[in-house]
Structure formats: C-alpha cells, structure tokens
C-alpha cells in the first residue's frame, strides 16, 4: 500500500513539473537563461582584451 502511494506521488510530481516547464514557464525566460553562459564568456573575453 505504501509503495503504491509513493509511486503515485512521484508520478504526480513528475507530471506537475513537466506541465510547469512546458506550459507555464515563459519561453523568453528559458532563452535568457540559455544565453547566460555565452554572455559571461563575452564579458571575460572583453576584460582580457582591455588588460592587454
């Protein structure tokens, strides 16, 4: 009985996270977050060029 409830809770949590990621969260947020590593590399490269 307990194992069934744990499985049900895990499945509901998975479905809730999936719905939140794909339907509720804005695409613009993901795009902005996806470019963060690239923006940081650009800033570091700019600092190296200025110090040379």
N, C-alpha and C positions, 0 to 999 in steps of 0.2 A: 504494500500500500504506500509506504513512504517513498520507495523508489519511483513509483508512478507519479507522485506529486512533484518530486524533484525533476523528473523528466518533463512534466507539463510546465513547470516554472521555467526551466531552461529553454524550452521551445517558445514559450510566450515572450521571454526576454529577447531571444533571437529575432522573432518577428517584430517586436516593438522597435528594436534598434535598426533593423532593416528598413522599416517604414519611415523612421525618423531620418535616416541617412538619405534615402532615395526620394522621399516625397515632401518632407517638411523643411529640411535644411536648404538654404538657398544655394543655387549653383555658383553665384558670384562669390560666396564665402569660400567654397572649395577652390575656385580659380585663384583667388587671392592667396590662399594658403599654399597652393601648389607652386606659386612663384616665389615664395619667401626664400627658399634656399638659393635661388638664382639671384635674387636681389641682394642677399648678403654677400655672395661671391663678387658681385659687381662693386659693392662698397669696399671690400677688401682689396680688390684689384686697383681701384681708384686711389686708395691710400698708399699702396706700394709705388704707384707711378709718381705720386706727389712727393714722396720722400726720396726718390732717386735723383 
